[in-house]
């Protein structure tokens, strides 16, 4: 019997329903060293929850990182505390 283990980074977003973007945090002034989760996450998958629609977008993290490099999404901010990539959901529908 071989156990297969995968890791998942879970994110919860109240604005994703309006923005239609995944917010991939690069910098957070409240975290140690200022790094956002996107910089150090090593999970196999990211599960990004839409708080209003009550759905999760589950994406293989390695494939999402490759797509970000290819698409070069714009950078946005969140309440002045953090900034990160704004990855359009429609640009990763084939990965979900």
N, C-alpha and C positions, 0 to 999 in steps of 0.2 A: 504494500500500500504506500503510494507516494502522495504526499500532501502538496498541493499547489497553492502558494500564497501570493497574493497581489496586494499592493498598498494603494490606498486612495486618499487623496487630499480633498477635503470637503470645504466648499465655499458657499456662502449664503448671501444673496444680493437682493435688495429691495428695489433697485432701479433697473434691473436687467429687462424687465417687461417693457419699460419705456425706451431705453436706449438701444435694445437689441444687440448689445455688445457684452462679451465677457470682459471683466476688468482684471487684467493680469498685472498685479501690483509689483512694481519695480523698486519703489522706495517708500518707506513708512517711517516718519520721524519718531514714532512711538516704539519702534522695535530696536532691539540691540544691534548696533552698528548701522541702523537705518535701512537695512535690506528688506525689501518686500519679499513675499513668499515665492514669487516667480523666480527670483535669483537663486534660491537655495533648495527649492522643493525637489525631492528625488522619488516621488511616488510613481507608481505605474500608471495611475489614472487620476484625473481631476474630475470631481463631481460638482458641477456648478449649479446651485439651487436658485430657482426663480421663486422668491418669497410670495409674490402675488398670485402667480399661476399655479404654484405648488407642483412644479415639475423640476427634474434635474436633467442637466445636459452632462452626460458622462463621456469623457474623451480620453484616449490614450495620451499621456503627457508628452512622450517623446515625439509623437506625430504632431501634436499641437505646437510644440517648440519648433519643429521643422517648418510648419506652416507659417508661424510668426516670422521666422527668418525670411521666408519667401515673400510674404505679403507686405511686411514692414508696416504694421498698423499704426495709426496716429496715437499720440500719447495724450491722456487726459488726467485730471486730478479728482480727488475725492475729499471735499471739505477742507482743502489746504493741508491735510495731514499726510497725504500720500499721492503718488502719481504712478501711472502704469499704462500699459498698452490697452487700447480699446479695440478688441478683436471682434469684428462683426460675426454674429452667429451664422448668418447665411454663407459666410466664407469657409465654414468648417462643417457644414451639414453632412458631408460625406464621411466625416470622422466620428460623428455622434452615434 
